[in-house]
Amino acid sequence: MSDNGTFKIEKDGHITWLIFNRAEKRNTMTIDFFEGLSRHFKEFDEDPDVRVVIIKAEGKSFTAGIDLMALSGLLQGEGADVREKLRKEIRRLQEPMNAIEKCRKPVIAAIHGHCIGGGIDFISACDIRLASRDAIFSIRETRMAIVADLGTLQRLPHIIGHGWFRELALTGRDFTAEEALNMNLITRLCEDKDALYREAKKLADDIAACPPITVQGVKDVILYSRDNGIYPGLEYVAQKNSAILPSEDLMEAFNAFMEKRSPQFKGK
């Protein structure tokens, strides 16, 4: 299934692949891109058959970030009016990135080639990031006289810590996949794209084999605890588990253990 050329969607059992499909434009992000993200992640969230989403890209780059030419019209005009228009548009473009993070289904980014600017905003909103050895990253906005405004500055410190984060955000320098692995931005480093996609699929299969309600609950509690702190997080997980523990999947887990077989979870 295609999305006006911006995305392709491929389904493989309980795993859905969202594929950036503007290879000739290095998968730069246009208004269509942002609108498509919101729509697709709403669909993924609501589809009970989707348990994991993997993101990959066609062509030589994962994404070269925002398509500045496509969005240049936002800078036309002057004074308070253009500033207010920009503020509203930035807030609007933040929402598709938020939709990735808020999607109840785990999201894996499989990154190759360049992942710069808005690409860092994007992968920071994903749950797990893998990369091939040729991947190059950069918070490029700093070198373009822009303060990164779609989530990098808010999310990335929680992933890699403030030491690395401040160096990368304040310099805007390129950094390699090897560096990304060492700073825990990515969890797996693969030799090439084929190996990357095999590893992403294997990881997604492992997640999809777990009880989906539990997986979604884990993601929910992780985000709540990050944003609200340890003790509110403990209270929240107590409420969460009291709601989901009396489930058919829990009984299936017990029965499968006793019968020495693989469990078959249904999300009930």
KEKE-3310 file (N, C-alpha, C; in steps of 0.2 Angstrom, whole numbers, plus 5000, padded with zeros to 4 digits):
npx = (5004:5003:5006:5003:5016:5024:5026:5027:5018:5020:5014:5017:5012:5010:5018:5021:5028:5033:5038:5049:5048:5053:5065:5073:5073:5080:5072:5067:5057:5041:5026:5016:5023:5022:5009:5005:5012:5005:4992:4995:5000:4990:4981:4989:4989:4976:4974:4971:4978:4991:5006:5019:5029:5040:5052:5059:5069:5069:5082:5097:5098:5092:5084:5086:5081:5071:5062:5068:5065:5052:5045:5048:5040:5034:5042:5039:5034:5033:5037:5025:5015:5020:5028:5019:5012:5022:5025:5013:5013:5025:5021:5010:5018:5025:5016:5014:5026:5025:5014:5021:5028:5017:5010:5003:5009:5025:5039:5051:5066:5075:5089:5099:5112:5111:5105:5098:5095:5078:5077:5083:5074:5064:5068:5071:5059:5055:5054:5065:5081:5090:5105:5114:5131:5135:5128:5125:5124:5116:5112:5108:5101:5107:5118:5112:5106:5095:5085:5083:5067:5057:5057:5069:5078:5071:5068:5080:5090:5086:5088:5102:5109:5115:5128:5134:5123:5123:5135:5133:5121:5125:5136:5131:5138:5143:5140:5145:5139:5145:5149:5136:5131:5140:5136:5123:5112:5108:5104:5109:5122:5124:5131:5127:5113:5104:5107:5104:5090:5086:5089:5081:5068:5069:5070:5058:5049:5052:5046:5033:5029:5026:5013:5002:4994:5001:5014:5010:5006:5018:5026:5017:5019:5032:5034:5025:5032:5044:5040:5034:5040:5047:5039:5026:5025:5026:5014:5006:5009:5004:4991:4989:4993:4983:4972:4975:4980:4971:4968:4966:4977:4987:4983:4985:4999:5003:4997:5004:5017:5016:5013:5024:5026:5025:5018:5002:4997:4983:4980:4970)
npy = (4994:5011:5029:5042:5042:5046:5037:5019:5005:4989:4974:4961:4948:4951:4962:4978:4987:5003:5013:5025:5034:5042:5042:5049:5061:5060:5057:5068:5078:5083:5093:5084:5072:5074:5075:5062:5054:5057:5051:5038:5033:5034:5025:5013:5012:5010:4998:4981:4970:4975:4974:4978:4991:4994:5005:5010:5015:5019:5020:5030:5037:5037:5048:5065:5075:5090:5096:5110:5119:5116:5120:5133:5144:5147:5157:5169:5186:5197:5204:5203:5195:5185:5178:5173:5165:5156:5150:5143:5134:5127:5120:5113:5104:5097:5088:5076:5069:5067:5058:5046:5043:5042:5032:5016:5004:4997:5005:5003:5009:5007:5012:5019:5026:5044:5052:5065:5081:5084:5070:5066:5071:5062:5049:5050:5049:5036:5019:5010:5009:5005:5003:5003:5001:5012:5023:5040:5053:5069:5083:5094:5106:5116:5121:5127:5139:5137:5132:5116:5109:5100:5090:5084:5091:5089:5075:5068:5069:5060:5048:5047:5054:5069:5073:5068:5073:5087:5091:5086:5093:5107:5108:5103:5093:5080:5063:5046:5029:5020:5028:5032:5020:5018:5028:5024:5028:5020:5002:4991:4988:4985:4977:4980:4985:4974:4966:4974:4975:4962:4960:4970:4964:4952:4956:4963:4952:4945:4954:4954:4942:4942:4945:4956:4966:4968:4972:4984:4990:4991:5000:5012:5014:5016:5029:5037:5036:5042:5055:5059:5055:5044:5039:5043:5035:5022:5021:5022:5011:5001:5003:5001:4987:4981:4982:4975:4962:4952:4943:4934:4931:4930:4918:4909:4911:4904:4891:4887:4887:4877:4866:4865:4872:4884:4899:4906:4921:4932:4945:4947)
npz = (5000:4996:4999:4992:4987:4997:5008:5010:5015:5023:5028:5039:5046:5063:5062:5056:5043:5041:5028:5022:5007:4997:4990:4980:4984:4996:5006:5013:5024:5021:5021:5017:5022:5036:5039:5034:5043:5056:5052:5049:5061:5070:5064:5066:5080:5083:5077:5081:5076:5074:5081:5083:5075:5062:5056:5041:5027:5009:4997:4998:5010:5026:5032:5026:5034:5037:5023:5017:5007:5003:5014:5015:5013:5024:5030:5024:5025:5038:5055:5069:5065:5056:5065:5074:5066:5063:5075:5078:5067:5070:5082:5076:5068:5077:5083:5074:5077:5091:5090:5086:5098:5107:5102:5106:5102:5101:5093:5081:5075:5060:5054:5041:5031:5030:5044:5049:5056:5056:5056:5068:5078:5074:5076:5090:5095:5094:5100:5100:5093:5079:5069:5053:5048:5040:5044:5047:5059:5064:5073:5065:5064:5072:5065:5055:5059:5067:5081:5086:5085:5086:5095:5098:5107:5119:5121:5118:5128:5138:5133:5129:5139:5147:5145:5132:5124:5125:5120:5106:5103:5104:5095:5083:5075:5064:5068:5070:5067:5075:5086:5090:5095:5106:5114:5117:5109:5099:5099:5093:5081:5064:5050:5037:5026:5024:5034:5044:5043:5044:5058:5064:5061:5068:5081:5082:5080:5092:5101:5097:5100:5113:5126:5120:5127:5138:5133:5128:5140:5147:5139:5141:5155:5156:5149:5156:5169:5166:5163:5175:5187:5199:5211:5208:5196:5202:5208:5197:5190:5198:5198:5184:5183:5191:5183:5171:5174:5177:5165:5150:5143:5154:5160:5149:5148:5161:5159:5147:5152:5162:5153:5145:5133:5119:5122:5116:5113:5113:5116:5125)
capx = (5000:5007:5004:5005:5023:5028:5027:5024:5016:5020:5012:5020:5009:5008:5023:5020:5034:5032:5044:5050:5048:5055:5073:5076:5073:5083:5067:5066:5051:5037:5019:5013:5026:5020:5002:5005:5014:4999:4987:4997:5001:4983:4979:4993:4987:4969:4973:4973:4983:4998:5009:5026:5030:5047:5053:5065:5069:5072:5087:5104:5097:5086:5081:5090:5078:5065:5063:5068:5062:5045:5043:5051:5034:5032:5046:5037:5031:5037:5033:5022:5011:5024:5031:5014:5011:5028:5024:5007:5015:5029:5017:5007:5022:5027:5011:5016:5032:5022:5010:5025:5029:5011:5007:5004:5013:5032:5041:5058:5069:5080:5092:5105:5114:5111:5099:5100:5090:5072:5078:5085:5068:5060:5071:5071:5052:5054:5056:5071:5084:5096:5108:5119:5138:5136:5124:5128:5119:5118:5107:5110:5098:5111:5122:5107:5103:5088:5084:5079:5060:5052:5057:5076:5080:5067:5069:5087:5094:5083:5091:5109:5112:5116:5135:5134:5118:5125:5140:5130:5116:5128:5140:5128:5143:5141:5143:5145:5135:5149:5148:5129:5131:5144:5132:5117:5107:5106:5106:5112:5125:5124:5136:5124:5105:5101:5108:5099:5082:5085:5090:5075:5063:5070:5068:5050:5046:5052:5041:5026:5027:5024:5006:5002:4992:5007:5019:5008:5006:5025:5027:5014:5022:5039:5033:5022:5037:5049:5037:5031:5044:5047:5034:5020:5026:5025:5007:5003:5010:5000:4984:4989:4993:4977:4968:4977:4982:4965:4968:4966:4984:4990:4981:4989:5006:5003:4996:5010:5023:5015:5013:5030:5025:5026:5011:4999:4994:4978:4978:4963)
capy = (5000:5017:5035:5047:5042:5048:5031:5013:5001:4982:4970:4954:4945:4956:4967:4982:4991:5010:5014:5031:5032:5048:5041:5054:5068:5058:5056:5074:5079:5088:5093:5077:5068:5075:5073:5055:5051:5057:5047:5031:5031:5033:5018:5008:5012:5007:4991:4976:4966:4977:4973:4981:4995:4995:5011:5009:5020:5017:5025:5030:5040:5036:5055:5071:5080:5094:5099:5117:5122:5114:5124:5140:5149:5149:5162:5175:5191:5200:5206:5198:5190:5179:5175:5169:5159:5151:5146:5138:5129:5122:5116:5108:5099:5093:5083:5069:5066:5065:5052:5041:5041:5040:5025:5011:4999:4998:5007:5002:5013:5004:5018:5018:5032:5050:5053:5072:5086:5081:5063:5065:5072:5057:5043:5051:5048:5029:5016:5006:5012:5001:5006:5000:5004:5018:5028:5046:5057:5075:5088:5099:5113:5121:5124:5130:5144:5134:5128:5110:5111:5094:5085:5081:5094:5087:5068:5064:5069:5055:5042:5047:5057:5076:5074:5068:5077:5094:5091:5086:5099:5113:5108:5101:5090:5073:5057:5039:5024:5017:5033:5031:5014:5019:5033:5021:5030:5014:4997:4986:4990:4980:4978:4983:4986:4968:4963:4979:4973:4955:4961:4973:4959:4947:4960:4964:4945:4944:4958:4952:4935:4943:4947:4963:4971:4969:4976:4991:4993:4993:5007:5017:5015:5019:5036:5040:5037:5047:5062:5061:5053:5037:5038:5043:5030:5016:5021:5021:5004:4997:5004:4997:4980:4978:4982:4970:4955:4947:4942:4927:4930:4928:4911:4906:4910:4899:4885:4886:4885:4870:4861:4865:4874:4891:4902:4909:4926:4935:4951:4947)
capz = (5000:4995:5003:4988:4986:5003:5012:5008:5021:5022:5034:5040:5052:5068:5062:5051:5041:5038:5023:5019:5000:4993:4989:4975:4988:5002:5011:5016:5027:5018:5024:5016:5027:5043:5039:5034:5050:5060:5050:5049:5068:5073:5062:5069:5087:5083:5074:5085:5073:5074:5088:5082:5069:5060:5051:5037:5021:5003:4994:5001:5016:5031:5030:5027:5038:5035:5016:5019:5001:5004:5020:5015:5012:5031:5032:5021:5029:5044:5061:5074:5062:5054:5071:5077:5061:5064:5082:5077:5062:5073:5086:5072:5066:5083:5084:5072:5081:5097:5089:5086:5105:5110:5099:5111:5099:5101:5086:5080:5069:5057:5051:5037:5028:5034:5048:5051:5058:5058:5057:5075:5081:5073:5080:5097:5097:5093:5106:5099:5087:5076:5063:5049:5050:5036:5046:5050:5062:5066:5075:5060:5064:5075:5060:5050:5063:5069:5087:5085:5088:5085:5100:5100:5114:5125:5121:5117:5134:5142:5129:5129:5145:5145:5143:5125:5121:5125:5114:5099:5101:5104:5089:5077:5071:5062:5072:5066:5070:5081:5091:5092:5099:5112:5118:5118:5105:5095:5103:5088:5075:5059:5045:5031:5026:5024:5041:5048:5042:5048:5065:5066:5061:5073:5087:5082:5081:5099:5105:5095:5103:5120:5127:5117:5132:5143:5130:5128:5147:5148:5135:5144:5161:5154:5147:5162:5174:5164:5163:5181:5192:5202:5215:5204:5192:5205:5209:5191:5188:5202:5195:5177:5183:5194:5177:5166:5177:5176:5158:5147:5142:5160:5161:5144:5150:5166:5156:5142:5156:5164:5148:5142:5126:5118:5123:5110:5116:5109:5118:5129)
cpx = (5004:5003:5006:5013:5027:5030:5024:5023:5016:5018:5015:5017:5007:5013:5021:5026:5031:5039:5044:5051:5049:5063:5076:5076:5077:5079:5066:5059:5047:5030:5016:5016:5023:5013:5001:5007:5008:4994:4989:4998:4995:4980:4983:4991:4981:4969:4975:4978:4990:5000:5016:5026:5037:5047:5059:5064:5072:5077:5093:5103:5091:5081:5086:5086:5072:5067:5062:5064:5054:5042:5045:5046:5032:5036:5044:5033:5036:5033:5030:5018:5014:5027:5025:5012:5016:5027:5018:5009:5020:5026:5013:5011:5025:5022:5012:5021:5029:5018:5014:5026:5023:5008:5008:5008:5020:5034:5049:5060:5075:5084:5098:5106:5113:5104:5100:5094:5084:5072:5079:5078:5064:5062:5071:5064:5050:5056:5063:5074:5090:5099:5113:5126:5139:5132:5128:5122:5121:5112:5109:5107:5103:5116:5118:5104:5096:5089:5080:5072:5055:5053:5064:5078:5077:5068:5076:5091:5092:5086:5098:5113:5114:5123:5135:5129:5120:5130:5137:5125:5120:5133:5137:5132:5140:5144:5141:5140:5138:5148:5141:5128:5134:5140:5125:5111:5104:5108:5109:5115:5126:5128:5133:5116:5102:5102:5104:5092:5081:5085:5083:5069:5063:5068:5061:5047:5046:5047:5034:5024:5025:5017:5006:4999:4997:5012:5017:5008:5013:5027:5024:5017:5029:5038:5030:5027:5042:5046:5035:5035:5043:5041:5027:5020:5024:5017:5003:5003:5005:4993:4984:4989:4986:4972:4969:4979:4977:4964:4968:4974:4988:4989:4985:4996:5007:5003:5002:5016:5022:5015:5019:5029:5025:5019:5009:4995:4989:4976:4972:4965)
cpy = (5006:5023:5041:5048:5043:5041:5025:5009:4993:4979:4963:4951:4951:4962:4971:4987:4997:5012:5021:5030:5038:5048:5046:5060:5066:5058:5062:5074:5085:5089:5087:5072:5068:5073:5065:5051:5051:5052:5040:5029:5030:5026:5012:5007:5009:5000:4986:4971:4968:4977:4977:4985:4996:5001:5009:5014:5017:5022:5025:5033:5038:5043:5060:5077:5084:5096:5107:5121:5121:5119:5131:5146:5151:5155:5169:5179:5193:5202:5201:5193:5184:5175:5170:5163:5154:5147:5141:5132:5124:5118:5111:5102:5095:5087:5076:5066:5063:5059:5046:5038:5039:5034:5020:5005:5001:5000:5006:5006:5009:5009:5016:5025:5038:5050:5060:5076:5083:5074:5061:5066:5065:5051:5044:5049:5040:5026:5013:5009:5007:5004:5002:5004:5011:5024:5034:5050:5064:5079:5094:5106:5118:5124:5128:5136:5143:5131:5122:5110:5106:5089:5082:5084:5091:5079:5065:5064:5062:5048:5042:5050:5064:5077:5074:5072:5084:5095:5091:5091:5105:5114:5107:5096:5083:5068:5051:5035:5021:5022:5032:5025:5015:5024:5030:5024:5025:5008:4991:4990:4984:4982:4982:4983:4979:4965:4968:4976:4966:4956:4965:4968:4954:4950:4961:4957:4944:4948:4956:4946:4936:4945:4954:4968:4973:4973:4983:4994:4995:4999:5012:5019:5018:5027:5040:5041:5042:5054:5064:5059:5046:5035:5038:5037:5023:5016:5020:5014:4999:4997:5000:4990:4977:4978:4976:4963:4950:4946:4935:4926:4927:4920:4907:4905:4905:4892:4883:4883:4878:4864:4861:4867:4881:4894:4905:4915:4930:4942:4952:4946)
cpz = (5000:4998:4999:4987:4992:5007:5008:5015:5019:5028:5033:5046:5057:5067:5055:5049:5038:5034:5020:5011:4995:4992:4985:4979:4995:5008:5016:5018:5024:5023:5023:5021:5034:5044:5038:5040:5055:5058:5051:5057:5072:5070:5065:5077:5088:5081:5078:5082:5073:5081:5088:5075:5068:5055:5047:5031:5015:5001:4999:5008:5020:5030:5031:5030:5035:5028:5017:5013:5001:5009:5020:5015:5019:5034:5029:5025:5034:5050:5065:5071:5059:5060:5074:5072:5062:5070:5081:5072:5066:5078:5082:5070:5071:5084:5081:5075:5088:5096:5088:5093:5108:5108:5104:5108:5099:5093:5086:5074:5066:5052:5047:5034:5033:5038:5052:5052:5060:5059:5065:5079:5080:5077:5087:5100:5097:5100:5106:5093:5085:5070:5059:5050:5046:5039:5049:5053:5063:5068:5071:5061:5067:5070:5055:5053:5065:5076:5085:5089:5088:5090:5102:5106:5120:5126:5122:5124:5139:5139:5130:5135:5142:5143:5135:5122:5120:5120:5107:5098:5100:5098:5083:5073:5069:5067:5069:5070:5076:5087:5094:5096:5105:5117:5119:5114:5101:5100:5099:5083:5070:5053:5038:5031:5027:5031:5046:5049:5045:5055:5068:5066:5066:5080:5088:5083:5089:5103:5103:5098:5110:5120:5125:5122:5137:5140:5130:5135:5149:5145:5139:5151:5160:5153:5153:5168:5172:5165:5170:5187:5195:5206:5212:5199:5195:5207:5203:5189:5192:5200:5188:5178:5186:5188:5172:5168:5176:5169:5156:5145:5148:5161:5155:5145:5156:5163:5151:5146:5159:5159:5144:5134:5125:5118:5116:5113:5111:5111:5122:5136)
residu = (MET:SER:ASP:ASN:GLY:THR:PHE:LYS:ILE:GLU:LYS:ASP:GLY:HIS:ILE:THR:TRP:LEU:ILE:PHE:ASN:ARG:ALA:GLU:LYS:ARG:ASN:THR:MET:THR:ILE:ASP:PHE:PHE:GLU:GLY:LEU:SER:ARG:HIS:PHE:LYS:GLU:PHE:ASP:GLU:ASP:PRO:ASP:VAL:ARG:VAL:VAL:ILE:ILE:LYS:ALA:GLU:GLY:LYS:SER:PHE:THR:ALA:GLY:ILE:ASP:LEU:MET:ALA:LEU:SER:GLY:LEU:LEU:GLN:GLY:GLU:GLY:ALA:ASP:VAL:ARG:GLU:LYS:LEU:ARG:LYS:GLU:ILE:ARG:ARG:LEU:GLN:GLU:PRO:MET:ASN:ALA:ILE:GLU:LYS:CYS:ARG:LYS:PRO:VAL:ILE:ALA:ALA:ILE:HIS:GLY:HIS:CYS:ILE:GLY:GLY:GLY:ILE:ASP:PHE:ILE:SER:ALA:CYS:ASP:ILE:ARG:LEU:ALA:SER:ARG:ASP:ALA:ILE:PHE:SER:ILE:ARG:GLU:THR:ARG:MET:ALA:ILE:VAL:ALA:ASP:LEU:GLY:THR:LEU:GLN:ARG:LEU:PRO:HIS:ILE:ILE:GLY:HIS:GLY:TRP:PHE:ARG:GLU:LEU:ALA:LEU:THR:GLY:ARG:ASP:PHE:THR:ALA:GLU:GLU:ALA:LEU:ASN:MET:ASN:LEU:ILE:THR:ARG:LEU:CYS:GLU:ASP:LYS:ASP:ALA:LEU:TYR:ARG:GLU:ALA:LYS:LYS:LEU:ALA:ASP:ASP:ILE:ALA:ALA:CYS:PRO:PRO:ILE:THR:VAL:GLN:GLY:VAL:LYS:ASP:VAL:ILE:LEU:TYR:SER:ARG:ASP:ASN:GLY:ILE:TYR:PRO:GLY:LEU:GLU:TYR:VAL:ALA:GLN:LYS:ASN:SER:ALA:ILE:LEU:PRO:SER:GLU:ASP:LEU:MET:GLU:ALA:PHE:ASN:ALA:PHE:MET:GLU:LYS:ARG:SER:PRO:GLN:PHE:LYS:GLY:LYS)
# end
